[in-house]
Amino acid sequence: MLRIFRIISMVEGVSFLLLLFAAMPAKYYLGVPEAVTLMGWAHGMLFMLYVGCAMVVMQRHKLPDSTSALIMIGGITPFVCFYLEKKLREVSQQLSPNMA
């Protein structure tokens, strides 16, 4: 489950960055509001998947409070998903060396 969450975290983080740095400029500077509608919908679905998987991972793996806080911040802050991936890879290696 941790490996799946790592993938979801990265995809959700990239979708958030695309929403902020591609879709929103397309809407406000190029006059294409559909970009935000489409990317916003995709990001929203990925965010709900992220939150659900985050809850399962935090409960199942009994992660330290600092890692759990990073997971919660990672879902709402741009670029944190990249640091979170590194941190979760380390946690994954600690839990099982062949799991990473």
MODELLER restraints for C-alpha pairs under 7 A, 6 or more apart:
rsr = mdl.restraints
at = mdl.atoms
rsr.add(forms.Gaussian(group=physical.xy_distance, feature=features.Distance(at['CA:1:A'], at['CA:57:A']), mean=6.77, stdev=0.5))
rsr.add(forms.Gaussian(group=physical.xy_distance, feature=features.Distance(at['CA:2:A'], at['CA:57:A']), mean=6.30, stdev=0.5))
rsr.add(forms.Gaussian(group=physical.xy_distance, feature=features.Distance(at['CA:2:A'], at['CA:92:A']), mean=6.99, stdev=0.5))
rsr.add(forms.Gaussian(group=physical.xy_distance, feature=features.Distance(at['CA:5:A'], at['CA:53:A']), mean=6.09, stdev=0.5))
rsr.add(forms.Gaussian(group=physical.xy_distance, feature=features.Distance(at['CA:6:A'], at['CA:85:A']), mean=6.01, stdev=0.5))
rsr.add(forms.Gaussian(group=physical.xy_distance, feature=features.Distance(at['CA:6:A'], at['CA:88:A']), mean=6.91, stdev=0.5))
rsr.add(forms.Gaussian(group=physical.xy_distance, feature=features.Distance(at['CA:8:A'], at['CA:50:A']), mean=6.19, stdev=0.5))
rsr.add(forms.Gaussian(group=physical.xy_distance, feature=features.Distance(at['CA:9:A'], at['CA:50:A']), mean=6.29, stdev=0.5))
rsr.add(forms.Gaussian(group=physical.xy_distance, feature=features.Distance(at['CA:9:A'], at['CA:81:A']), mean=6.16, stdev=0.5))
rsr.add(forms.Gaussian(group=physical.xy_distance, feature=features.Distance(at['CA:10:A'], at['CA:81:A']), mean=5.81, stdev=0.5))
rsr.add(forms.Gaussian(group=physical.xy_distance, feature=features.Distance(at['CA:10:A'], at['CA:82:A']), mean=6.96, stdev=0.5))
rsr.add(forms.Gaussian(group=physical.xy_distance, feature=features.Distance(at['CA:12:A'], at['CA:43:A']), mean=6.48, stdev=0.5))
rsr.add(forms.Gaussian(group=physical.xy_distance, feature=features.Distance(at['CA:12:A'], at['CA:46:A']), mean=5.44, stdev=0.5))
rsr.add(forms.Gaussian(group=physical.xy_distance, feature=features.Distance(at['CA:12:A'], at['CA:47:A']), mean=6.15, stdev=0.5))
rsr.add(forms.Gaussian(group=physical.xy_distance, feature=features.Distance(at['CA:13:A'], at['CA:78:A']), mean=6.78, stdev=0.5))
rsr.add(forms.Gaussian(group=physical.xy_distance, feature=features.Distance(at['CA:13:A'], at['CA:79:A']), mean=6.93, stdev=0.5))
rsr.add(forms.Gaussian(group=physical.xy_distance, feature=features.Distance(at['CA:13:A'], at['CA:81:A']), mean=5.43, stdev=0.5))
rsr.add(forms.Gaussian(group=physical.xy_distance, feature=features.Distance(at['CA:15:A'], at['CA:43:A']), mean=5.49, stdev=0.5))
rsr.add(forms.Gaussian(group=physical.xy_distance, feature=features.Distance(at['CA:16:A'], at['CA:43:A']), mean=6.16, stdev=0.5))
rsr.add(forms.Gaussian(group=physical.xy_distance, feature=features.Distance(at['CA:16:A'], at['CA:78:A']), mean=6.89, stdev=0.5))
rsr.add(forms.Gaussian(group=physical.xy_distance, feature=features.Distance(at['CA:17:A'], at['CA:78:A']), mean=6.43, stdev=0.5))
rsr.add(forms.Gaussian(group=physical.xy_distance, feature=features.Distance(at['CA:19:A'], at['CA:36:A']), mean=6.65, stdev=0.5))
rsr.add(forms.Gaussian(group=physical.xy_distance, feature=features.Distance(at['CA:19:A'], at['CA:39:A']), mean=5.75, stdev=0.5))
rsr.add(forms.Gaussian(group=physical.xy_distance, feature=features.Distance(at['CA:19:A'], at['CA:40:A']), mean=6.43, stdev=0.5))
rsr.add(forms.Gaussian(group=physical.xy_distance, feature=features.Distance(at['CA:23:A'], at['CA:35:A']), mean=4.94, stdev=0.5))
rsr.add(forms.Gaussian(group=physical.xy_distance, feature=features.Distance(at['CA:23:A'], at['CA:36:A']), mean=5.01, stdev=0.5))
rsr.add(forms.Gaussian(group=physical.xy_distance, feature=features.Distance(at['CA:23:A'], at['CA:39:A']), mean=6.63, stdev=0.5))
rsr.add(forms.Gaussian(group=physical.xy_distance, feature=features.Distance(at['CA:24:A'], at['CA:36:A']), mean=5.95, stdev=0.5))
rsr.add(forms.Gaussian(group=physical.xy_distance, feature=features.Distance(at['CA:26:A'], at['CA:32:A']), mean=5.53, stdev=0.5))
rsr.add(forms.Gaussian(group=physical.xy_distance, feature=features.Distance(at['CA:26:A'], at['CA:35:A']), mean=6.58, stdev=0.5))
rsr.add(forms.Gaussian(group=physical.xy_distance, feature=features.Distance(at['CA:27:A'], at['CA:33:A']), mean=4.45, stdev=0.5))
rsr.add(forms.Gaussian(group=physical.xy_distance, feature=features.Distance(at['CA:27:A'], at['CA:35:A']), mean=6.41, stdev=0.5))
rsr.add(forms.Gaussian(group=physical.xy_distance, feature=features.Distance(at['CA:27:A'], at['CA:36:A']), mean=6.56, stdev=0.5))
rsr.add(forms.Gaussian(group=physical.xy_distance, feature=features.Distance(at['CA:54:A'], at['CA:71:A']), mean=6.97, stdev=0.5))
rsr.add(forms.Gaussian(group=physical.xy_distance, feature=features.Distance(at['CA:58:A'], at['CA:68:A']), mean=6.37, stdev=0.5))
rsr.add(forms.Gaussian(group=physical.xy_distance, feature=features.Distance(at['CA:70:A'], at['CA:84:A']), mean=6.87, stdev=0.5))
rsr.add(forms.Gaussian(group=physical.xy_distance, feature=features.Distance(at['CA:71:A'], at['CA:84:A']), mean=6.91, stdev=0.5))
rsr.add(forms.Gaussian(group=physical.xy_distance, feature=features.Distance(at['CA:74:A'], at['CA:80:A']), mean=5.01, stdev=0.5))
rsr.add(forms.Gaussian(group=physical.xy_distance, feature=features.Distance(at['CA:74:A'], at['CA:81:A']), mean=5.38, stdev=0.5))
rsr.add(forms.Gaussian(group=physical.xy_distance, feature=features.Distance(at['CA:74:A'], at['CA:84:A']), mean=6.75, stdev=0.5))
rsr.add(forms.Gaussian(group=physical.xy_distance, feature=features.Distance(at['CA:89:A'], at['CA:100:A']), mean=6.11, stdev=0.5))
rsr.add(forms.Gaussian(group=physical.xy_distance, feature=features.Distance(at['CA:92:A'], at['CA:99:A']), mean=6.23, stdev=0.5))
rsr.add(forms.Gaussian(group=physical.xy_distance, feature=features.Distance(at['CA:92:A'], at['CA:100:A']), mean=5.54, stdev=0.5))
rsr.add(forms.Gaussian(group=physical.xy_distance, feature=features.Distance(at['CA:93:A'], at['CA:99:A']), mean=6.46, stdev=0.5))
rsr.add(forms.Gaussian(group=physical.xy_distance, feature=features.Distance(at['CA:93:A'], at['CA:100:A']), mean=5.54, stdev=0.5))
